[in-house]
Amino acid sequence: MPKEIIYWKQRNGELIDIDKMDITHLRNVLKLLIKRNNKQVQLCPNCNEPKDSIECCGFDATEIDIY
């Protein structure tokens, strides 16, 4: 079975096969994804912790199924 090719879309719209990227480019992509992910985290205005984390002062565990 042939391996699926996955592409990364560059800023200029060009698609690159991820398997053909050099290590520096892969590192930069990883850093970009981490930065984007961190920006999406909403912090609690009271405790400055992520709103959905157990450390947050307003964390609500009523809808968590532990069984």
Backbone as a chain_set.jsonl record, in Angstrom:
{"seq": "MPKEIIYWKQRNGELIDIDKMDITHLRNVLKLLIKRNNKQVQLCPNCNEPKDSIECCGFDATEIDIY", "coords": {"N": [[0.847, -1.179, 0.0], [0.641, 2.178, -0.906], [2.273, 4.964, 0.648], [0.606, 7.617, 2.289], [0.685, 10.919, 1.13], [1.334, 13.885, 2.764], [0.786, 17.313, 2.859], [2.265, 20.507, 3.559], [1.112, 23.764, 3.684], [2.591, 26.602, 2.544], [3.207, 30.079, 3.4], [3.118, 31.507, 1.013], [1.366, 30.01, -0.441], [2.297, 27.762, -1.698], [2.531, 24.222, -1.829], [4.162, 21.769, 0.142], [5.648, 18.609, 0.345], [5.631, 17.021, 3.365], [7.389, 15.007, 4.149], [9.615, 15.585, 2.667], [10.702, 17.86, 3.672], [13.345, 19.81, 5.111], [15.187, 19.469, 8.224], [15.372, 21.907, 9.623], [13.251, 23.392, 8.583], [11.123, 21.78, 9.42], [11.349, 22.084, 12.199], [10.721, 24.803, 12.437], [8.057, 24.776, 11.575], [6.908, 23.238, 13.597], [7.312, 24.945, 15.817], [5.696, 27.099, 15.013], [3.149, 25.891, 15.033], [2.907, 25.289, 17.763], [2.932, 27.886, 18.86], [0.574, 28.903, 17.691], [-1.312, 27.213, 18.866], [-1.029, 27.869, 21.584], [-1.984, 30.477, 21.6], [-4.69, 30.132, 21.352], [-5.607, 29.302, 23.77], [-7.663, 30.17, 26.388], [-7.328, 32.324, 29.059], [-8.117, 32.482, 32.525], [-9.446, 35.389, 33.976], [-9.145, 35.873, 36.681], [-7.281, 34.075, 37.937], [-5.336, 33.652, 36.07], [-4.842, 31.209, 34.877], [-5.301, 28.545, 32.458], [-8.682, 28.382, 31.388], [-9.976, 25.902, 31.229], [-8.497, 24.222, 32.806], [-7.616, 22.236, 35.664], [-6.401, 23.711, 37.621], [-7.528, 26.179, 37.535], [-9.417, 28.745, 39.11], [-12.109, 28.88, 38.614], [-12.833, 26.403, 37.693], [-15.021, 23.896, 36.6], [-16.156, 20.853, 37.46], [-18.466, 19.405, 37.123], [-19.533, 18.253, 34.819], [-17.806, 16.251, 34.108], [-17.171, 12.943, 33.433], [-16.132, 10.428, 35.403], [-16.195, 7.726, 35.464]], "CA": [[0.0, 0.0, 0.0], [1.467, 3.394, -0.964], [2.214, 5.876, 1.79], [-0.147, 8.842, 2.037], [1.491, 12.139, 1.105], [0.706, 14.991, 3.492], [1.423, 18.558, 2.445], [2.238, 21.719, 4.366], [0.888, 24.919, 2.826], [3.419, 27.735, 2.941], [2.594, 31.405, 3.395], [2.902, 31.928, -0.373], [0.388, 29.118, -1.052], [2.953, 26.576, -2.253], [2.424, 23.012, -1.023], [5.406, 21.019, 0.272], [5.542, 17.278, 0.936], [6.266, 17.09, 4.686], [8.5, 14.049, 4.191], [10.764, 16.129, 1.944], [11.161, 19.089, 4.331], [14.574, 19.633, 5.89], [14.978, 19.502, 9.667], [15.162, 23.295, 10.05], [11.882, 23.771, 8.212], [10.235, 21.036, 10.309], [11.397, 22.744, 13.51], [9.977, 26.061, 12.336], [6.638, 24.435, 11.5], [6.511, 22.822, 14.94], [7.243, 26.16, 16.638], [4.523, 27.85, 14.581], [1.96, 25.2, 15.52], [2.853, 25.47, 19.215], [2.523, 29.271, 19.111], [-0.848, 29.027, 17.337], [-2.086, 26.498, 19.876], [-0.984, 28.637, 22.83], [-2.799, 31.675, 21.455], [-6.091, 29.762, 21.434], [-5.937, 29.01, 25.155], [-8.247, 31.318, 27.081], [-6.918, 32.37, 30.454], [-9.069, 33.011, 33.508], [-9.008, 36.724, 34.394], [-8.893, 35.908, 38.133], [-6.092, 33.344, 38.38], [-4.41, 33.62, 34.933], [-4.642, 29.82, 34.466], [-6.252, 28.187, 31.401], [-10.038, 28.241, 31.926], [-10.407, 24.504, 31.301], [-7.548, 23.428, 33.58], [-8.034, 21.972, 37.041], [-5.811, 24.744, 38.48], [-8.311, 27.409, 37.418], [-10.308, 28.986, 40.253], [-13.491, 28.693, 38.19], [-12.961, 25.097, 37.05], [-16.274, 23.226, 36.935], [-16.008, 19.425, 37.169], [-19.777, 18.745, 37.201], [-19.834, 17.509, 33.598], [-16.757, 15.287, 33.833], [-17.534, 11.581, 33.78], [-14.905, 9.756, 35.84], [-16.398, 6.276, 35.469]], "C": [[0.894, 1.244, 0.0], [1.217, 4.286, 0.253], [1.467, 7.149, 1.399], [0.786, 10.048, 2.1], [0.699, 13.24, 1.801], [1.502, 16.248, 3.183], [1.269, 19.638, 3.502], [2.08, 22.881, 3.405], [1.685, 26.093, 3.361], [2.63, 29.039, 2.853], [2.253, 31.861, 1.972], [1.932, 31.024, -1.123], [0.978, 27.848, -1.637], [2.811, 25.401, -1.28], [3.746, 22.257, -1.04], [5.085, 19.669, 0.901], [6.313, 17.306, 2.262], [7.464, 16.159, 4.784], [9.755, 14.566, 3.493], [11.296, 17.422, 2.56], [12.464, 18.816, 5.077], [14.281, 19.866, 7.372], [14.726, 20.917, 10.189], [13.738, 23.739, 9.758], [10.876, 23.062, 9.119], [10.197, 21.654, 11.71], [10.577, 24.023, 13.5], [8.473, 25.82, 12.278], [6.127, 24.042, 12.884], [6.367, 24.023, 15.867], [5.999, 26.982, 16.301], [3.253, 27.213, 15.121], [1.805, 25.354, 17.035], [2.397, 26.885, 19.557], [1.039, 29.467, 18.809], [-1.726, 28.363, 18.394], [-2.134, 27.29, 21.179], [-1.847, 29.888, 22.764], [-4.279, 31.363, 21.632], [-6.538, 29.451, 22.861], [-6.473, 30.276, 25.814], [-7.887, 31.236, 28.552], [-8.016, 32.979, 31.313], [-8.588, 34.394, 33.962], [-8.658, 36.807, 35.887], [-7.575, 35.256, 38.524], [-5.027, 33.22, 37.288], [-4.007, 32.196, 34.534], [-5.602, 29.532, 33.309], [-7.622, 27.861, 31.999], [-10.466, 26.783, 32.083], [-9.423, 23.623, 32.073], [-8.027, 23.292, 35.022], [-7.466, 23.013, 38.009], [-6.612, 26.043, 38.473], [-9.285, 27.54, 38.582], [-11.775, 28.78, 39.886], [-13.734, 27.361, 37.504], [-14.215, 24.384, 37.54], [-16.174, 21.766, 36.498], [-17.352, 18.696, 37.136], [-20.09, 17.914, 35.971], [-18.755, 16.479, 33.229], [-17.174, 13.917, 34.333], [-16.264, 10.822, 34.15], [-15.042, 8.244, 35.841], [-16.433, 5.725, 34.071]], "O": [[1.806, 1.349, 0.82], [0.115, 4.347, 0.799], [1.672, 7.691, 0.313], [1.585, 10.173, 3.029], [-0.459, 13.494, 1.469], [2.732, 16.251, 3.239], [0.283, 19.68, 4.238], [2.817, 22.985, 2.424], [1.482, 26.528, 4.495], [1.53, 29.084, 2.301], [1.235, 32.516, 1.749], [1.691, 31.234, -2.312], [0.237, 26.947, -2.033], [2.951, 25.564, -0.067], [4.379, 22.116, -2.087], [4.336, 19.595, 1.875], [7.512, 17.584, 2.277], [8.453, 16.491, 5.436], [10.845, 14.036, 3.71], [12.236, 18.017, 2.033], [12.665, 17.724, 5.61], [13.231, 20.405, 7.721], [13.934, 21.095, 11.115], [13.097, 24.385, 10.587], [9.889, 23.664, 9.54], [9.135, 21.735, 12.328], [9.828, 24.298, 14.437], [7.699, 26.576, 12.866], [5.045, 24.461, 13.296], [5.399, 24.109, 16.623], [5.329, 27.499, 17.196], [2.371, 27.915, 15.614], [0.692, 25.531, 17.529], [1.565, 27.069, 20.446], [0.327, 30.117, 19.575], [-2.767, 28.901, 18.768], [-3.188, 27.368, 21.811], [-2.389, 30.313, 23.784], [-5.049, 32.24, 22.023], [-7.737, 29.349, 23.122], [-5.821, 31.32, 25.8], [-8.108, 30.217, 29.207], [-8.746, 33.871, 30.88], [-7.414, 34.543, 34.302], [-7.947, 37.721, 36.303], [-6.83, 35.798, 39.34], [-3.928, 32.733, 37.555], [-2.956, 31.995, 33.925], [-6.623, 30.209, 33.185], [-7.712, 27.149, 32.998], [-11.242, 26.465, 32.984], [-9.511, 22.398, 31.999], [-8.758, 24.144, 35.527], [-7.996, 23.18, 39.107], [-6.392, 26.911, 39.318], [-9.906, 26.559, 38.991], [-12.599, 28.53, 40.765], [-14.734, 27.199, 36.804], [-14.448, 24.279, 38.744], [-16.113, 21.476, 35.303], [-17.369, 17.465, 37.123], [-20.85, 16.95, 36.068], [-18.801, 15.902, 32.143], [-17.491, 13.745, 35.51], [-15.409, 10.596, 33.293], [-14.091, 7.544, 36.187], [-16.597, 4.519, 33.886]]}, "num_chains": 1, "name": "protein.A"}
